[in-house]
Each structure stands twice: as C-alpha cells, then as structure tokens.
Amino acid sequence: MGGFQEQLERTALLNIAMQRNPSFMLHLLHALANANDLFPDVMMMDGIAGNEALLGAKAIHPRIVTYQYLGIPAIKNVMESLAGIMPWAIFPYSNVMLSLYRGFFPKLFSPNAFYFFLSSRTESAVSELDTESFKSREDLIKKLSGIDEIRAAVEDAWNLQISNLKVRVGPIPPQDLLASVSRYDEMLVIHPSAPWSHFWPACVVEGLTKLMLMEHFPKLGARYRHQLSLLSSLAITGVASSMPGSYHRVLNRHPVDHAQYQLSLVAKDLKQCGNFDYKLLHVFPKHGVEEEYSMDMITSLIFFLVDQEQVDERDLFARVSASSAGYKQFSDSFILFKKAIPRLQEMGLVERDSRFPNRIIIREEPLDGDSAARQKENV
C-alpha cells in the first residue's frame, strides 16, 4: 500500500477526480463513512480504484498532484514571510493562490511583476515542502487530536450537542475548501493538509457548526447556516475566517465580544422557538455567499493585474474575465467588477487616475487596513 506520502498522493488524486466528476463524491463519502480508520486509504476500497474519473486523473502530470496536497501549506509559509512587511498583500495573495488546491497555478492574463515575484516564492515553498516529504502520519494524528476541544467549544457556544459524529480525513468535494460535512452520514471530512493551513481551526469550527445546525434545525436555510458558522468561528477563535467568500472584510472589523453576544441570543431563540431575529445578522451584507466569493476573487485578481502604467477599466475587466484563479470558479460579471474597485480603494491598494477616471493604478505605498480606515475618516 505504500507509506504516508503515497497515501497523500492518492488522496490528492481522488480530490482531482471529484473535480472532474462531482457525482463521484457520493461514492467516496459512503466509503469514508464506512471506514473504521481516521485516515482510511479510500483508493484501496472496493469500487473506487476502477472509477473512470480516477483512472483519468492518474494520467495527469505528477506536479499537479503535488500542488493539490502541498499547495495550501506552501501558501501559509509564504504568508508568514509577508506578514511583517506586506500585510496588505496576504488576503489577495491567498485567494488567488488557492488555485493550487485544484492542481494548478493561477492562470492570469497579463499579470504584473508583483504576481511573478509571489508565484516564484510559492513555487519555492512547494519545493521545500516536497523535499521534506511534508509531514508524517503521526504529525497528522497529533494535529487532529485538538478536534475534541474544538467540538467542545462549539457545543458550549450553542448549548447543543452533536450526536454520533464521525471525523474522517480524506478528499473534499470541489465546492468546499479543506473541510466538508455529510449530514446523511453525520460526518466531518477534513483534507489532510488542513491542519497546516491558515484556515485551521476555522474550517473545523464552521464545519461542526453547520453539521450541528443541520441536525437540530433542519429547516434553517443554507445561507443562514453559513453565516452563523462564520459568526461562530469569529466568536470561538477570536479571528475572522479568511476563506474567500467568508465576509472577511466586514467580520475582521466586527468586535469578538459582540459576535459572542449575538451568537448567544441566536442560540437562545433557536432553542426556545426554532427561529431567531434575523436582524442579529445585520453585520452581513445582503448579497449571498457565492456573490461574496466572486467579489473576493475579483478584487484579489485586480491587485495582480494592475501595473504601474495605469490600466483602463475596460481592459482590466477583460483581464479578469480571461483569468482563472481560486479554489472554485467565480462569476466575472461587470456589475461585480464595478463593485470591486471601491473595495480596493477603501483598502488603500489602488486608486483612480485623477485625470482619467476610467484608469486604475496601484498605490506606490499601499495602506494597511487601519491606515485606510483612518484616511477614509479624515476625508
């Protein structure tokens, strides 16, 4: 069966196979749920190895497989190197580079020099992890031992219990990032690279919250489950989730103690009435999760598609539309694009040319979030 490294590679192949054929997901989830091991070697199970989607995935270049399971830990390593010198670049960099989760580097149309610098750093980070053979199975089990504490924190915050929970490590459906839940199997599935990502433990908190809400309040809409899972993540970890589509921009400014207070009120109302006052979620914009994800991806791409020689707005939109990035596809409508420019202006990352309003340029000295906010208040 090979060692831990080979099992990581087989898990990556299964992830890529699901991207090619999402219907393969149900078969994989069933196999994971019926396994007794925390990290089962699913490919060795009956009916998996001969799947057509998997057979096709086996023919791809080995580097694609490496990107799939080493990409996100490599992203975290680069982010840590940027934290002290370019904190304003971390969020857009992370969002764009999540393409590695799908097995390829971001495909950007006419990127700027800064993107080439960061992509080179990322490639080096992947190679360094590759030569170290990543981590051992013992390291993974040790990291995952903290899930019991995370579960206890989620249950305590909601004053509810998650019954018959199964935790498995394995491939993740393409619409999810690093953690997925199966209500039918009462199961939380975690990608093997998740504990070494910058989304840990937020991805687990969000997954457990969704699973618990599905169990106790099955009529609650998916949008509200998602928003409440993000509020739980902020209240329990003290940090806003940085996944694209997680409303990071607004939750990052939301006080943790207020999130905890809101969560307690929602939990009380749900337990007593089966419903709650939706005004308690006023912090979230009116648009949906998928639109938020697309906005995050568009704003992130713009940052790496604008060069110092000013870019016309129409040309910039064409560059965004011709690019592919992120852990899943995003909507590249012109309406969302028009909303993205003010976001980047507010962050202090880009500005419009005073002489030609349709032209966009990167600020020579980008502001951090606090400086941008102060500048806005002064204006």
NORURPE-V185813 format. One record per residue. N is the residue number from 1. SS is DSSP state (@ for helix, = for strand, . for the rest). Layout:
# NORURPE-V185813
N;SS
N;SS
This chain:
# NORURPE-V185813
1;.
2;.
3;.
4;@
5;@
6;@
7;@
8;@
9;@
10;@
11;@
12;@
13;@
14;@
15;@
16;@
17;@
18;@
19;@
20;@
21;.
22;.
23;.
24;@
25;@
26;@
27;@
28;@
29;@
30;@
31;@
32;@
33;@
34;.
35;.
36;.
37;.
38;.
39;.
40;.
41;.
42;@
43;@
44;@
45;.
46;.
47;.
48;.
49;.
50;.
51;.
52;@
53;@
54;@
55;@
56;@
57;@
58;.
59;.
60;.
61;.
62;@
63;@
64;@
65;@
66;@
67;@
68;@
69;@
70;@
71;@
72;@
73;@
74;@
75;@
76;@
77;@
78;@
79;@
80;@
81;@
82;@
83;.
84;.
85;.
86;.
87;@
88;@
89;@
90;@
91;@
92;@
93;@
94;@
95;@
96;@
97;@
98;@
99;@
100;@
101;@
102;@
103;.
104;.
105;.
106;.
107;=
108;.
109;.
110;.
111;.
112;.
113;@
114;@
115;@
116;@
117;@
118;@
119;@
120;@
121;@
122;@
123;@
124;@
125;@
126;@
127;@
128;@
129;@
130;@
131;@
132;.
133;.
134;.
135;.
136;.
137;@
138;@
139;@
140;@
141;@
142;@
143;@
144;@
145;.
146;.
147;@
148;@
149;@
150;@
151;@
152;@
153;@
154;@
155;@
156;@
157;@
158;@
159;.
160;.
161;.
162;.
163;.
164;.
165;.
166;=
167;=
168;=
169;=
170;.
171;.
172;.
173;.
174;.
175;.
176;.
177;.
178;.
179;=
180;=
181;=
182;=
183;.
184;.
185;.
186;.
187;=
188;=
189;=
190;=
191;.
192;.
193;.
194;@
195;@
196;@
197;.
198;.
199;.
200;.
201;.
202;@
203;@
204;@
205;@
206;@
207;@
208;@
209;@
210;@
211;@
212;@
213;@
214;@
215;@
216;@
217;.
218;.
219;.
220;.
221;.
222;@
223;@
224;@
225;@
226;@
227;@
228;@
229;@
230;@
231;@
232;@
233;@
234;@
235;@
236;@
237;@
238;.
239;.
240;.
241;.
242;.
243;.
244;.
245;.
246;.
247;.
248;@
249;@
250;@
251;@
252;.
253;.
254;.
255;.
256;@
257;@
258;@
259;@
260;@
261;@
262;@
263;@
264;@
265;@
266;@
267;@
268;@
269;@
270;@
271;@
272;@
273;@
274;.
275;.
276;.
277;.
278;@
279;@
280;@
281;@
282;.
283;.
284;.
285;.
286;.
287;.
288;.
289;@
290;@
291;@
292;@
293;@
294;@
295;@
296;@
297;@
298;@
299;@
300;@
301;@
302;@
303;@
304;@
305;@
306;.
307;.
308;.
309;.
310;.
311;=
312;=
313;@
314;@
315;@
316;@
317;@
318;@
319;@
320;@
321;@
322;.
323;.
324;=
325;.
326;.
327;.
328;.
329;.
330;.
331;.
332;.
333;.
334;@
335;@
336;@
337;@
338;@
339;@
340;@
341;@
342;@
343;@
344;@
345;@
346;@
347;.
348;.
349;.
350;=
351;=
352;=
353;.
354;.
355;.
356;.
357;.
358;.
359;=
360;=
361;=
362;=
363;.
364;.
365;.
366;.
367;.
368;.
369;@
370;@
371;@
372;@
373;@
374;@
375;@
376;@
377;@
378;@
379;.
